[in-house]
Amino acid sequence: MDTHVQQSVLILEPMTELHAPEVLGIYQAGIDEGHATFETSAPGWTAFAASKLPDHRLVALDPADGHVLGWITASPASSRPVYAGVVEHSVYVSPKARGRRVGRALLDALIVSTEEAGIWTIQAGIFPENAASLTLHEAAGFRVIGTRERVARHHGVWRDMLLLERRSRVVM
């Protein structure tokens, strides 16, 4: 995959430690909104980066000022070798960049990078209340495969999690 791709109004490039303050700030904004993750605070960069596959970490930059508008990462779904072609991903968009197709550009780029790496399934866990994320994922070819009912408490409230997946039509 080209490591520096100019989209119509975005620049996509590999995520590095230089992006950490903005990436973690966008993550915290998503956490604070309450419908993105069970996490309650963004980790430090070292812990964040260690849990993500280096070849599948991207940021979307504003071409006008170079600020991070959103990011996407993938993590192994399992350490078992049989699941080497299955990843779980996260995608976050800055509140100020929503509606600019940042999430779709990032998701499309992740699909390309994972397929080039021989990955056949991308998974996601999404709160049912996160309608924008569900719409984004369904438009990119993801389908709901189940619901984990009352899977965990979030701020003292039991929450459901929808499981989504996208199966590659290229990697078989």
Beta strands, then each sheet from edge to edge (+ up, - down):
strand 1: 5-6
strand 2: 11-14
strand 3: 58-61
strand 4: 68-76
strand 5: 86-93
strand 6: 121-126
strand 7: 143-154
strand 8: 157-167
sheet 1: 1+ 2- 3+ 4- 5+ 6+ 8- 7+
end
